[in-house]
Amino acid sequence: MRPPEGWLRAGVVGRPHGLDGSFHVVQPVADLLAAGADVRVAGSDRRIERRAGFDARLIVRLQGDRDRTAAQAMRGQEILVARGGAPELGPDEWWAEDLEGCAVSGSGREVGVVTRMLALPSCEVLEVARAAGGDALLVPLVSDAVRGVDLERRVIEIDLRFLGEE
């Protein structure tokens, strides 16, 4: 599910960690979850008071939460960050939300639509629901596989030959 317009998904509140209101973040986008960052959880605007762990296994506590019960009550809620508060992206970097729903084409033909971006150990990949049906196509976000991204037109051009699809 896409976040509301103007917001980025930074993760999901996971299980509590300890007794002080801290919790694990599931599917974290570490760059968006810095200590002091403003976030929205369950419709409430909050500030990250504590950040621990490492990028793939973040632990966070929100300002005002002081016990395990508070963390447990938020479990399963999305953590959102306003786009205006997000760090600047470099060239050839995109937020997952911007790529989801883009049409994918290659060799002059329609391939499908991006359903989500996945973070694999070696690189991030786009999961593409094929227009012709069948198994999803996984497209690594590397220059050999992705020839171009046009967010204004919502189109991604890929190299089918590199992906072994021709």
N, C-alpha and C positions, 0 to 999 in steps of 0.2 A: 504494500500500500504506500502510495506517495504521500509525503508530508504536505501540510497546507502550503499554499503559495507563499513565498518569502521565507520559508524555513528549510533547514537541512536536518536530516536524521543523524544524530550523533551516537546513537546506541539505544539499548533497552535496559531498564533497571532489572538487574538479576537478583540473586539471593543475597541476603544480608551478610556483612562481614564484621564480625565482632559485635560489641554491645553499644558502640557510640553513634549509630545511625548510618555508618558506612555501608556501601553495597558494591557488589561486582557489577560491571557493565558488560552486557552481552552484545556482541557485534559492534565493538567500539570504533569510532572514528577519532583516533587519539588527538589529531590536530585540532579538533573542535572542543576537546574536554580539558582545557588547561585550568589550573587553580585560578579562581577569580572570574572565570567565564560566566556569563549570564546564560541560563538555559530555561526551557519550559518543560515541565513534567506534569502530566495530568491536568493541563490547562492553567497551571500555576507557575508564575515567573519566579525563578530561584537563582542563586549564585553558588558556584562550586567553591566550597570552603576547603576541602582536602582532596588531593589527588595522590594516589599511591599505586604501587604495582608497576607494571611496564605496559607498553603500548597495546600488546595483544591481550593482556589480562589486567585491565584497569580496575581500580577500586576508588570510589568517589563518595564524598559526604557532602550533602547540600546544607547551606546555611540554615540554621534553625532546627535541624534534625539532630537529636541527641540520644536516641535509643534505637534498639533493634526493631521495635514495633513500627516506628516511623518508616524505616527502610522496607520492612516487609509489606507495609500497606501500599507502597508504590510498585512493588514487583510486577513486572510485565508491561509497565508503561513506557512509551517511547520518550526518549530524551531528545528535545529539539533545540536547535540554535538558530537564531535569526541570521539570514544571509549577510546582513550588514555587519555582523559581529564575527564573521568567519575570516580566517586568514586569506590573503591574496594567493591565488593559484598561479603557478608558473605556466609557461607555454606547454601545450600538449598535456595539460592536467584538467580534469573535469570532476565535478561532484557526481556521484552515482545517480542522484535524482535527475540530473540533466540528461543523462544518457538513456535512462529507462523510458521506453515508449518510442524511441527513435527507430525509423525504418532502416533496415540494413540491406545494402545491395552489393553485388560483385559481378564483374564481367558483364555489365549491362543488364543484369536481371535481378529481380526482387528475391531476396533471400528470406527475410522475415522481420521480426520486431524484437528489440532488446527488452527482455523481461526483468533482468536484474544484473547487477555487477557483483561478482564473487571475488573475494580475496583468497587466492591460493598461495601456498608457500613460495612459489617461484615468481608469480606476478598476479595481477588482477586480470580477470577474464569477464567478457560479456556473455551472458546466457541469451541466446537468440532462439525464439520460438519460430520454427521454419514455416514459411507461408504454405508449403506443400504438405505440412504435417510431419509426423515422425519425431524422432529424438531431437532434443535441442542441440544446437550447434554452439560449442564453446569457442569463443574468439579471444585469444590473448591480446591484452592491450600493449602490443609491441609494434614498432613501425613496420616490420615485415608483414604483419597481418592486417593492420588497420591503415588504410591509405589516406583517409581523411574523415574529419568530423565537422559537420556543419550544423551547429546547434540552432541557428536561425531557421533553417529549412527542416531541421529534425531528421537528418539523414547521415548515415555512417557508411562509408565505402570501404569494403574489405577486399583482400586478395584471396580469392577462392583457390587458386593454384597453390599458394603457400600453405593453405589449410588442408590440402589434399582432397578438395571437393571438386576438382576438375580433372 
